[in-house]
Amino acid sequence: MPFKIFVTRDFDHMSRVAADVVIADIKEKQAAKDEYVLGLATGNSPTGLYKELARAFNEGTIDASRVRSFNLDEYVGLPGENAQQRALHPESYSYFMIRELFGLLDPTFTETNVPWGTLIDQDELVAALEAKPSQYELQGTDKGKAIVIRPDADGFLGWIRREVLDAYEAKIERFGGIDLHVVGVGGRGHVAFHESGIPFDGNSMLLVRLDDNTVENAVTDGHFASVDESPRYAISMGAELVYKARTVVLVANGSRKTAPVAESILGDVTCDVPISRSQSCVADGGTLVYVLDETAAMELLDRRDEVGSRGYEIIDLR
């Protein structure tokens, strides 16, 4: 069955079950080909999974030296005088991945990739957007907007489209696409910075203008000292690209994820809930695995018959 929903007891149990799914897929594909392409998310949800993966890699259960990774997203506008300082900022997703996975590996992956948002100077970006409004359009029905740069854009905006957005997608394709992508769930059902209301079609890689609430929450949660220091833009895979992976493993825990998880499975496919794109992934022949703690799965368990009627399988491991 291409869509399985594992229900676990708590965060630690969720992490172990999700790791087992990922490890089994890596082991199977490494037996058949030289290199495995792994997609990775940031955020709290996958951190336990990453610890389990690091242990399996370091014990030799699976081979880290034959893995190439691509991350979902990265900020634009982190504090720092240059790209190197921005990449090493403790709130960058590059730094997060070093702390939570890459720095734990021995041997390391053959190559790691995080979207190249730290190459973009935010002040230069803002100036270009103000100077050349005809070279892009804003897309989205909610507060977060995709800045869609036109193919014929020149100057700084043209460089971002070619060398940051298109080049990242092209590199993924050059290595055969992503074998398995680990993703989390945003509180409103978004994946990475593909925020609610941003259209699916034509948005494989996104330059996103973050809404004011996202910026302010980053300060409130202690990630940045002030609104002035908090990034206002990000580079992200869009849901269209995320769900091209041959397998997608979604991990979610806690009550904030309960409603969007249920809506992504039992509701319509809509960009208002970007993870609902998962249904299209299955329809297109991909494999989808949800690994949820019992709180995140609560509504699905209450509506178990509806889940089954759609042909999806709940596996209760509690």
C-alpha positions in Angstrom: 0.0 0.0 0.0 1.6 3.3 -1.1 0.2 5.4 1.9 0.7 4.1 5.4 0.0 6.0 8.6 2.0 4.9 11.7 0.6 6.0 15.0 3.1 6.0 17.9 3.1 6.7 21.6 5.3 9.8 21.9 8.2 11.7 20.3 10.9 9.1 21.0 8.7 6.3 19.7 7.8 8.3 16.6 11.5 9.1 16.0 12.5 5.4 16.2 9.7 4.2 13.9 10.5 7.0 11.3 14.2 6.1 11.5 13.4 2.4 10.8 11.4 3.4 7.7 14.3 5.6 6.4 17.0 3.1 7.2 15.1 0.3 5.5 14.7 2.4 2.3 18.4 3.4 2.3 19.5 -0.2 2.8 17.3 -1.5 0.0 18.4 1.2 -2.5 22.1 1.0 -1.6 21.9 -2.7 -2.4 20.8 -1.7 -5.9 22.7 1.5 -6.8 25.9 3.4 -5.9 24.4 6.6 -4.4 21.3 7.4 -2.4 19.8 10.9 -2.5 18.2 12.0 0.8 16.0 15.0 1.3 16.0 16.6 4.7 13.9 19.1 6.7 14.7 21.3 9.7 12.6 21.9 12.8 12.0 20.0 16.0 10.0 17.1 14.6 12.9 15.3 12.8 15.6 15.9 15.4 15.0 12.5 17.1 14.9 10.8 13.8 18.3 12.3 12.9 19.9 11.0 16.1 18.7 7.5 15.2 20.0 7.9 11.6 23.4 9.1 12.8 23.7 6.1 15.0 22.8 3.7 12.2 25.3 5.4 9.8 28.1 5.4 12.3 27.5 1.7 13.2 27.7 0.8 9.5 24.1 -0.4 9.2 23.9 2.0 6.2 26.7 3.7 4.3 26.9 7.5 4.8 29.7 7.8 2.3 27.2 6.8 -0.5 24.5 9.4 0.5 24.1 12.9 -1.1 21.6 15.2 0.7 19.4 18.1 -0.2 17.7 20.3 2.4 14.3 21.9 2.0 14.9 25.5 2.8 17.1 28.3 4.1 16.7 31.9 5.3 17.6 35.0 3.3 18.6 37.9 5.5 20.3 36.3 8.5 22.7 38.7 10.4 26.2 38.7 9.0 28.5 40.7 6.8 28.9 38.0 4.2 27.6 34.6 3.1 30.0 32.7 5.3 28.9 34.5 8.4 25.3 34.1 7.5 25.7 30.3 6.9 27.4 29.9 10.3 24.8 32.0 12.2 23.3 29.7 14.9 19.8 30.2 13.5 20.7 29.2 9.9 19.4 25.9 8.7 22.9 25.1 7.6 24.1 25.4 11.2 21.0 23.4 12.4 21.9 20.5 10.1 25.5 20.5 11.2 24.4 20.4 14.9 21.6 17.8 14.5 23.0 15.4 11.8 26.0 16.3 9.6 28.4 16.9 12.5 27.5 13.6 14.1 28.5 11.5 11.1 31.7 9.5 10.8 32.2 8.9 7.8 30.3 11.9 6.5 27.9 12.1 3.5 29.5 12.4 0.1 27.9 15.9 -0.2 25.4 18.0 1.6 23.3 20.8 0.0 21.2 23.5 1.7 19.4 26.0 -0.5 21.7 28.9 -1.2 19.8 31.6 0.7 22.8 32.8 2.6 24.4 33.9 -0.7 21.7 36.6 -1.1 22.2 39.9 0.6 18.8 41.0 1.9 19.4 44.7 1.4 20.4 44.1 -2.2 17.3 42.0 -2.7 15.0 44.6 -1.3 16.6 47.3 -3.5 16.2 45.1 -6.6 12.6 44.4 -5.8 11.9 48.1 -5.4 13.8 49.1 -8.6 12.4 46.4 -10.9 8.8 45.5 -10.1 8.1 44.4 -13.7 10.6 41.5 -13.3 8.5 39.5 -10.8 5.1 38.9 -9.5 3.8 38.1 -6.0 1.7 34.9 -5.7 -0.3 33.7 -2.8 -3.7 34.3 -1.2 -2.4 34.7 2.4 0.2 36.8 4.1 3.3 34.8 3.0 4.0 35.4 -0.7 6.0 33.7 -3.4 8.2 36.2 -5.3 8.1 34.7 -8.8 10.9 36.1 -10.8 10.3 36.2 -14.6 12.5 34.0 -16.8 13.9 37.1 -18.7 14.8 39.0 -15.5 18.2 40.5 -15.5 20.6 41.9 -12.9 20.4 40.6 -9.3 16.9 39.2 -9.7 17.9 37.3 -12.8 21.0 35.9 -11.0 18.8 34.7 -8.1 16.5 32.9 -10.5 19.3 31.2 -12.5 22.0 30.6 -9.9 20.0 30.1 -6.7 16.5 28.7 -7.6 16.8 27.0 -11.0 20.3 25.7 -10.2 19.3 24.0 -7.0 16.4 22.2 -8.8 18.7 21.3 -11.7 21.3 19.8 -9.3 18.7 17.6 -7.7 17.6 16.4 -11.2 21.2 15.9 -12.2 21.6 13.3 -9.4 18.4 11.5 -10.3 15.9 13.1 -8.0 15.3 12.5 -4.4 14.9 8.9 -3.2 13.3 9.7 0.1 12.4 13.1 1.6 11.9 13.6 5.3 9.4 16.4 6.0 7.6 18.0 8.9 4.3 19.9 9.2 3.8 23.6 9.8 1.1 24.7 12.1 -1.2 25.6 9.2 -0.2 22.6 7.1 2.7 24.2 5.2 5.8 22.3 4.2 9.1 24.2 4.6 8.4 27.8 3.5 5.7 26.8 1.0 3.2 28.8 3.0 -0.5 28.5 2.9 -2.0 30.0 -0.2 1.1 29.9 -2.4 0.1 28.1 -5.7 1.5 24.6 -6.4 2.0 24.7 -10.2 5.2 26.3 -11.5 6.7 26.8 -8.0 9.2 24.0 -7.7 11.7 26.4 -6.0 10.5 29.5 -4.1 11.8 32.8 -3.1 9.3 33.7 -0.3 8.5 36.9 1.4 7.7 36.0 5.0 4.6 37.4 6.6 5.0 39.8 9.5 3.6 37.2 12.0 6.3 34.7 11.0 9.0 37.4 11.5 7.6 38.5 14.9 7.1 34.9 16.1 10.8 34.2 15.4 11.6 37.0 17.8 9.0 36.0 20.4 10.4 32.4 20.3 13.9 33.7 21.1 15.5 32.9 17.7 16.4 36.5 17.0 16.9 39.5 19.3 14.7 41.9 17.4 12.5 42.2 14.3 15.4 44.0 12.6 17.6 40.9 13.0 14.9 38.5 11.9 15.1 37.5 8.2 12.2 38.6 6.0 12.8 36.2 3.1 13.6 32.6 2.5 14.5 30.1 -0.2 12.5 26.9 -0.2 11.5 23.9 -2.2 7.9 24.1 -3.1 5.5 21.3 -2.5 5.6 20.4 -6.2 9.3 19.5 -5.9 9.1 18.0 -2.4 6.5 15.5 -3.5 8.4 14.4 -6.6 10.5 12.3 -4.2 10.0 8.6 -4.7 9.2 8.2 -1.0 8.1 11.0 1.4 8.2 10.4 5.2 6.3 13.0 7.1 6.8 13.2 10.9 4.5 15.1 13.2 3.9 15.4 16.9 1.8 17.5 19.3 -1.6 19.1 19.2 -0.6 21.9 16.9 -0.3 19.3 14.1 -3.5 17.4 14.7 -5.8 19.5 12.5 -3.5 20.0 9.5 -2.5 16.4 9.5 -6.1 15.3 9.3 -7.0 17.9 6.7 -4.1 16.9 4.5 -5.5 13.3 4.3 -9.2 13.8 4.5 -9.7 17.2 2.9 -9.2 18.3 -0.7 -5.9 18.9 -2.4 -5.4 22.6 -1.9 -2.6 25.1 -1.7 -4.3 26.4 1.5 -2.9 23.2 3.1 0.3 22.6 1.2 0.9 19.1 2.7 -2.4 18.0 1.1 -0.2 17.7 -2.0 0.7 14.3 -0.5 -2.5 12.9 -2.0 -1.2 13.8 -5.5 2.1 12.2 -4.6 0.3 8.8 -4.0 -1.9 9.3 -7.1 1.3 9.8 -9.2 2.8 6.5 -8.0 4.9 7.8 -5.1 5.1 6.2 -1.6 3.9 8.2 1.4 4.5 7.4 5.0 3.1 9.4 7.9 4.7 8.8 11.3 2.7 10.5 14.0 2.5 10.6 17.8 -0.9 9.8 19.2 -1.7 13.4 19.8 -1.0 14.4 16.1 -3.0 11.4 15.0 -6.0 12.0 17.3 -8.4 13.2 14.6 -7.4 10.5 12.2 -8.1 7.9 14.8 -11.5 9.3 15.5 -12.2 9.2 11.8 -10.6 5.9 11.1 -13.4 4.6 8.8 -13.0 7.7 6.5 -9.2 7.1 6.3 -9.8 3.5 5.3 -12.5 4.4 2.8 -9.8 6.4 0.9 -7.6 3.3 0.7 -5.1 4.5 3.3 -3.8 2.2 6.1 -3.5 3.2 9.8 -1.0 1.0 11.6 -1.4 1.6 15.4 1.9 0.8 17.2 1.0 2.2 20.6 
